[in-house]
Amino acid sequence: MPVLIEGTQYFTVSEIEESLSISRTTLWRWRKSGEIPVGHRFRKMTVFTAEEFEMVRAFANRLEPIQGTGRNQMRLFNGVG
């Protein structure tokens, strides 16, 4: 359940992890690399606004082309090479 702080709704790391089916390590790696907002400290918790949560969701659900596909990868899947 989101936390209400001074009239603003915040989501905890646990809520984001569970909602997006990602690990804490993944979330921390994305934060460190600057891919997603770093969030806010509240007491001993890291929390994210609804807008920041949506930014994390968008990043988690992005589509990216797979690099390195081609004959070499097909050989690997076909048991050749």
N, C-alpha and C positions, 0 to 999 in steps of 0.2 A: 504494500500500500504506500503510495507516495507520501512524502513528508511535507507538511505545510509550514513554511518559515516566512514570517512577516508577510503573509498574504500571497506568497508565491509557492507553487507546487514544485517540489524537487523529487527526483527519482534516485534511489540508492544504486550503488554498483551491483548489488545482488539482484535487484529488480531488472536492471538492464541485461545482466548476464542471462538470467532465466528467460526473459522475454525474447532475446535474440539468439539463444542457444549458443553462446560463446563463453569462453573461459575467462577468468580474471586475468590470466597472463596475456591473452590476446587483447583484452581491453587496455591493459597497461602498456603493451607494446604499441598499440595505435596511438595512445596518448603521448607517449615518449617520442614517437616519430612525427607528431604534429598532424596526423591524419584526422583526428577528431578533437573536439574541445577537451580541455583538461579537467573541467568541472570546478567545483567549489568545495572548500572545507567547511564542515559544520560539526562542531565538537570533534569527534574522532572519525567522522564519516566523510567520504567523498560523495558528493551529490551532483546531479545534473538537472538543469531546467528542462521543461518539456521541449523547448526548441532545441536544446543541446542533445537531448535524447533522440529527437528526430534526425539530427545530423549523424549521430552514431548509427541509427537504424539505416539511413541512406547509405552510409559507408559500408556497413556490414552486408547490405543487399546489392552492392554494386556488381555490375557485370564487367568482366575483364577478359580480353582475348587470352588464350593460352599461348604462351611463347614456346617456341621450339618444337611445334608440331611439324610433322612431315614424315618423310620416309624413315628416318631413324627411329622415331617413336613408333611408327607402324610396325617396323621390324621387331621392336621390343615386345609389342602386344601379340604379334604373330609367332613369337618364340624363335625368331631368327636374330642373329647378330650377337 
